[in-house]
Amino acid sequence: MIKVKDVIKSYGNGESRFQVLQNINLEMKDRDFVVILGASGSGKSTFLNVISGLERPDSGKVFYDGTDITALSDNELTSFRKENVGFIFRQYYLLPTMSVDKNVKMGADLAGNKDYKTVIKAVGLGEKIHKYPSELSGGEQQRVSVARA
């Protein structure tokens, strides 16, 4: 479960300071399906960065299965993300000189997943395992990113 309590996040300094997240409270239980909607610049990505531990809020708390991740050290946050969070970025950030196999293996190695080829097959790329990102469609590149996450 993820619980967000009174989260505030701002950017900028002085008069140019802009509060992106203003006293956000939310509880997401395991297996909940949550959609975050909003206009460009409304704070969707910032919110996701805060609840995943990529950014720290100015104030408030984020709990993951009862653990206050806002109280974790940088090293503890890195371990938390490695063990609990998968990222799929708008830009897929695939390494162009590495095949599907190697791009996914990189993420699997970080997670200690020796059975990563099963994930490649699960996203429908078993026959493209030796292809490079430039040889894949946009949708296929996205699936490589999903498999890596």
TORMIVEX-817232 format. One record per residue (C-alpha): residue in one letter; x, y, z. Coordinates in nm, 2 decimals, padded with zeros to 4 digits. Layout:
REM residues N
[A,[X,Y,Z]] ...
//
This chain:
REM residues 149
[M,[00.00,00.00,00.00]] [I,[00.11,00.35,-00.07]] [K,[-00.01,00.63,00.15]] [V,[00.07,01.00,00.08]] [K,[00.01,01.24,00.37]] [D,[00.01,01.62,00.34]] [V,[00.28,01.62,00.06]] [I,[00.40,01.96,-00.06]] [K,[00.66,02.01,-00.34]] [S,[00.78,02.34,-00.48]] [Y,[01.03,02.44,-00.75]] [G,[01.22,02.77,-00.79]] [N,[01.34,03.03,-00.54]] [G,[01.21,03.35,-00.39]] [E,[00.93,03.52,-00.59]] [S,[00.96,03.26,-00.87]] [R,[00.89,02.97,-00.63]] [F,[00.60,02.76,-00.75]] [Q,[00.42,02.51,-00.54]] [V,[00.34,02.21,-00.77]] [L,[00.20,01.98,-00.51]] [Q,[-00.02,02.13,-00.24]] [N,[-00.11,01.92,00.06]] [I,[-00.17,01.59,-00.13]] [N,[-00.33,01.31,00.06]] [L,[-00.40,00.97,-00.11]] [E,[-00.41,00.61,-00.02]] [M,[-00.36,00.34,-00.28]] [K,[-00.42,-00.02,-00.17]] [D,[-00.25,-00.32,-00.32]] [R,[-00.41,-00.41,-00.65]] [D,[-00.58,-00.07,-00.68]] [F,[-00.58,00.07,-01.04]] [V,[-00.51,00.44,-01.02]] [V,[-00.51,00.69,-01.30]] [I,[-00.34,01.03,-01.26]] [L,[-00.49,01.29,-01.49]] [G,[-00.41,01.66,-01.54]] [A,[-00.30,01.93,-01.78]] [S,[00.06,01.96,-01.88]] [G,[00.25,02.12,-01.59]] [S,[-00.01,02.02,-01.33]] [G,[00.24,01.80,-01.13]] [K,[00.17,01.45,-01.24]] [S,[00.53,01.36,-01.30]] [T,[00.64,01.54,-00.99]] [F,[00.39,01.34,-00.79]] [L,[00.51,01.01,-00.94]] [N,[00.87,01.11,-00.87]] [V,[00.78,01.18,-00.51]] [I,[00.59,00.86,-00.44]] [S,[00.87,00.65,-00.61]] [G,[01.14,00.82,-00.40]] [L,[01.31,00.99,-00.70]] [E,[01.24,01.33,-00.54]] [R,[01.19,01.43,-00.18]] [P,[00.88,01.64,-00.09]] [D,[00.93,01.98,00.08]] [S,[00.71,01.85,00.36]] [G,[00.47,01.56,00.42]] [K,[00.53,01.19,00.42]] [V,[00.51,00.90,00.17]] [F,[00.46,00.55,00.32]] [Y,[00.52,00.23,00.12]] [D,[00.38,-00.08,00.31]] [G,[00.41,00.11,00.63]] [T,[00.77,00.24,00.57]] [D,[00.81,00.61,00.57]] [I,[01.03,00.65,00.25]] [T,[01.07,01.02,00.31]] [A,[01.28,00.93,00.62]] [L,[01.52,00.70,00.43]] [S,[01.88,00.80,00.36]] [D,[01.99,00.83,00.00]] [N,[02.14,00.48,00.01]] [E,[01.83,00.34,00.16]] [L,[01.61,00.51,-00.10]] [T,[01.83,00.36,-00.38]] [S,[01.78,00.01,-00.23]] [F,[01.41,00.08,-00.19]] [R,[01.37,00.18,-00.56]] [K,[01.58,-00.12,-00.67]] [E,[01.36,-00.36,-00.48]] [N,[01.02,-00.20,-00.52]] [V,[00.99,00.03,-00.81]] [G,[01.00,-00.01,-01.19]] [F,[01.03,00.30,-01.41]] [I,[00.90,00.33,-01.76]] [F,[01.00,00.68,-01.89]] [R,[00.83,00.87,-02.17]] [Q,[01.15,00.84,-02.36]] [Y,[01.25,00.48,-02.34]] [Y,[01.62,00.54,-02.27]] [L,[01.72,00.22,-02.45]] [L,[02.09,00.19,-02.51]] [P,[02.12,00.20,-02.89]] [T,[02.43,-00.02,-02.91]] [M,[02.27,-00.30,-02.70]] [S,[02.02,-00.56,-02.82]] [V,[01.68,-00.62,-02.66]] [D,[01.84,-00.90,-02.46]] [K,[02.12,-00.68,-02.32]] [N,[01.89,-00.38,-02.25]] [V,[01.65,-00.60,-02.05]] [K,[01.94,-00.79,-01.88]] [M,[02.08,-00.46,-01.75]] [G,[01.76,-00.40,-01.55]] [A,[01.74,-00.77,-01.45]] [D,[02.09,-00.77,-01.32]] [L,[02.01,-00.48,-01.09]] [A,[01.71,-00.67,-00.96]] [G,[01.89,-01.00,-00.94]] [N,[01.65,-01.16,-01.19]] [K,[01.82,-01.45,-01.36]] [D,[01.50,-01.54,-01.55]] [Y,[01.47,-01.22,-01.75]] [K,[01.43,-01.39,-02.09]] [T,[01.09,-01.51,-01.97]] [V,[00.99,-01.14,-01.93]] [I,[01.11,-01.07,-02.28]] [K,[00.89,-01.35,-02.41]] [A,[00.60,-01.23,-02.20]] [V,[00.59,-00.89,-02.37]] [G,[00.60,-01.05,-02.71]] [L,[00.96,-00.99,-02.81]] [G,[01.10,-01.34,-02.79]] [E,[01.17,-01.35,-03.16]] [K,[01.33,-01.00,-03.15]] [I,[01.57,-01.07,-02.86]] [H,[01.88,-01.00,-03.08]] [K,[01.75,-00.68,-03.25]] [Y,[01.87,-00.33,-03.16]] [P,[01.64,-00.04,-03.07]] [S,[01.67,00.11,-03.42]] [E,[01.54,-00.21,-03.57]] [L,[01.22,-00.20,-03.35]] [S,[00.89,-00.01,-03.38]] [G,[00.80,00.25,-03.12]] [G,[00.56,00.00,-02.96]] [E,[00.83,-00.27,-02.95]] [Q,[01.08,-00.02,-02.79]] [Q,[00.82,00.06,-02.53]] [R,[00.78,-00.31,-02.45]] [V,[01.15,-00.34,-02.41]] [S,[01.13,-00.06,-02.16]] [V,[00.85,-00.24,-01.98]] [A,[01.04,-00.56,-01.97]] [R,[01.35,-00.38,-01.83]] [A,[01.14,-00.21,-01.56]] 
//
